[in-house]
C-alpha cells in the first residue's frame, strides 16, 4: 500500500481561521467523533456540511443530539445523509475525515482541497503534554488506567481518541499543565503522516499481534502506521515498547521483534516492558514474584537507577490485564507519581466497560423461592423444575458474568480464556477481519498443556467463527453452536447450567470475549457489549 503523506502542519493556523470557512465533515457517525467535529466547528463560526453514507434514521441519535442543542447556530449546518456528493468535497475549504475511511482511491477525498481529522485539529491547537498509546491489544484498558491514575494522583488530566471520546470535546479546557492521554488507532495515526503534529511526551506501544489485515493486507503496512506514534518525538521524550518475543509467526519477516524495531529507530528515551526481568542495561518495567509468590511489577527509569516496586495486588483478573496495568504504572512513574501511591491507586482500580468487566451475578434457582429457601440437603417437587435437582448443586452456587466485548482479535480472546487461572465458560465468535485463528484454537484445546482451555465453549455465528470451526474440529475441541443470536445462545447456556450432566453445570464464571469484530450482528463492539449485558440480565 502506498502510504498517503499529508502536508506539514495543519490547514488552520489558528482557531480564528475556522470562522466563515466552508467545512465538510465526512462521517457524522454514532461514536462521537463526527458529532464533536460538527459542534466544534459550528462553535467557532464555520459553515458545516455533515455527510455520511448512513441514513438520517440510522444516525438519529447523533442528529437528535445536535438538533436539541440550542447553543449551536444550526443555520450554518447542512446534512447530506444516505450518500456523498462530489461537489460537497470539491467546494469545501477543508474536509474533516473519518479515520475509518481509506484515502487511497477515494474519489471524494481525492477532490478535497485540504483534509484534516479531529485528532489533527486537536494537536494543532492544544498546548497540553500528550501521552499517546497505540498497539494491538490492551490499548483501551491501558489508557483508561493511565487517566484514572493521573486523576487520582491530582493531575487535571483528560482522555480521548479511539476510546470514542473526541479530544475536541475538551480542547479548550487544556493547557501546559493538563496531561492528555490519547488512544490512537493505526488509522488515526495514518491520518497524521507528514503533518509533524504528534510529539508526545510519552508514547507507548502495547503488544503487537496481527490486526486489521482485511484493511492492510500485510503486517508491514500495519506496523508502518504504528511507528508514526514516535516519529516526531525528541531525545527529551520517552517511548515505551515490548521487550519480549512476538507470538510465533507474527513478528517481522526478516527476524527480530517489533519491539526491537521500534526501540532501534526511536529518537526518544526508550523503556521496555517484559514478562521477565529486564537486563540491567535497560530501563523499563517487568513482572516478578515477591517473597509470598504474589505477582508484582518492578521498574527502573532514567534518573532512578534502583529497581522499584510500582504495582502489587490488583482487582482486575488475568496476566494480560496485569501487563496493561504495569505499563500504566510505568507511565505514572515517569510522570512523577510516587511508587507507593501508584500501587494504591491502580490496585483499587476495577477496570473499564467491555474489557473483562464484571457486571452480573446470577444465583442459581434465584427465581424459585422453594429452592432458595430449602435446606441444602433437601429435594422438593412442585411447580419449580429446579426443585427436582440437588439444591446443593444449584441453589447454593452463583455464576459471575464478565463482558469482554472489546476483544476483537483472536489473541485477546485466548488471553481472556486464561485470565482467571482456571477453566471458565467462554462465549466467542463473530465477524472475521482477515486474521489467523490458530492462536485461539490452540488456547481452546484441552489437550494443549500450555493452555487453560474453557470448561465449555459457546459460539456466536459469523465469518470469523467459520474460520475457527475447522481448527477446533481438527483438535477434537468441544463447542456449542454456532448460534445466530445472543438470545438463542443464552437460552442454551441457561439450560445447560441447570443440567448437572453438562460441561457448564459445575462452573461459576462466564466470559464473553468474542475475539472477532462485531459487524453483522451488532453496530460495533460497544453495542455488542451493551446488548450482551442486557440479554444476560434479562435471561439470568
Phi, psi and omega in degrees: 000131176278110184291135178280134178249124181273158175299150180296142178082207184228149179301323180265120180279336176210166178297329179297336179294342183289329186304129175068008173283150175263113189235130176260125175262112183267104181106079178293315169066183182238357186258006170105333184294312179293318178297318179298320179296316178301312181299314182298315183291319176297318180301327182259021166087019179275161166266120189244132171244118180259121182233146182204148176290336177287155181277169178298323179296318179294329183260016186307316180301319180290313181299316179299318180300317180290314185294331181276355181272104185287349180280347183267140176275089186282355173291341178266006184246132176234138176254136167231097188244155183086011180158167178250153174239134185299326183294335180289340177265319182293324185269354182281147172292325181204147176247133173264114189268137170286132183296340180278009179248126177289137177277329181296123176075007181272114185294329181289310178293330177296337180271353185283139177286327179208147182229132174227177174226168179297328179290317181293323176297315180299311182296328178294322190260338184276152173249007185288146170292134186255133168248109187251134183231132172222186181137190181255320183235138170087007183300309187294318177297320182294312182294325180293320178292320177298311182298314178302315181297318179296315180297315181292334180275358176106001177280146170272082189255158180230156181227131179199186179106224185293349180280015174078018171241112178291133179294347175295338182290340180233011183311311188283358173265356184265154174204192184297344185250012182242094180299139179242125178262121181244122167274123185238121175284167177298327180290320177295323177293319179300326179288355178253357185301124177091344186284330182070025184264334185268106180229072186292144172295321176225127171246147182220129176247113180286180185308132179262126171222164178303133178206153177053036181287343172290339178269311187272321181087341178202159182289328185297317178291323177298314180292326179302323177287321178300323183295343180293343183295331180246005187302325184248019173284160179244179180295346178274353184259174179240142174230128184245129180212171186292141174253351184269167178293150174288157176298147188310126177082006184248356184274187180299146181297328184268015177095180184078202180221160178296322179299318178294324177298312180299313183297325184287335184249352180287140176273349181280171172289124187264132172236148183241157172237148187207156172281346181233165182301135178282155173300148183299342180275354185254142169269152177148209186217147179213159177273144181212177176239135178279186184295342177260014179065027174265140182288136178215170178241134181243137183232151171226123183234160178304136181088345178222080189291338182287127177300136186226137175288125180239355179209132177241231181293145180227162178272342184271143184275158169095139179294325180292325175290327176298323178295319177300317181290324180290327175292320176297320179298321178297318178298316179298321178297317177294333179276003174095008178283137182292142183306318181296322179292320178300314181301317181293313184296308184283335177293334181263358182285138185257008180089190186228163180302140173075007176233093185046049183271114173287126185223349185203142174233128182248124176269116184301134183080008185297338179269004181238107184295330179298316181287317181302320187267356184284149172299155185298335184259010184265163173214117186243150172258174181140209185288336186271117182296328180294337185295341179279353179255174180290122178296325180300326183280335187242300189294334183273353183253141175248154178242129180259134182250135179238135179255113179238045187297335179282006168285101184244005175234151183303323182296326179293320178293322177298318179295321180295323179299326183263000191293337187261000178070017180201160176296137178229171174276124183248138171244123185221177174107161181158213186266140180281148171230041174078033185249163180269124182264006179301316179300324180288317179300320179296322181289337182266001185272114182293343179271356179275112184294340181272357185252156168252084185293149181293154174292326176205145183236129178238134187242133168277148181289154177159168183293331175291318176300322178299327177283329182284324187305310181298330178291323177291320181295322177302324183269354184070024182283135182280145176205162177242137181105203006287151179253143183274357177206157175297321182299316179296317181297313183292328177297318178292320180298317180295319178299320180292324178298331182268004179248107185298348180271349184278159180293334182278339195304319186272003186268157182235011183220130176239128181238122174265100181225089193298322183071012182219164174285168193261347191295145184114292180271337185222163180289319179195180184293333180286318174299318179299315180295317180297318181291325177296312182297319179295319181293322178296314182295331178285323187272333187240000000 
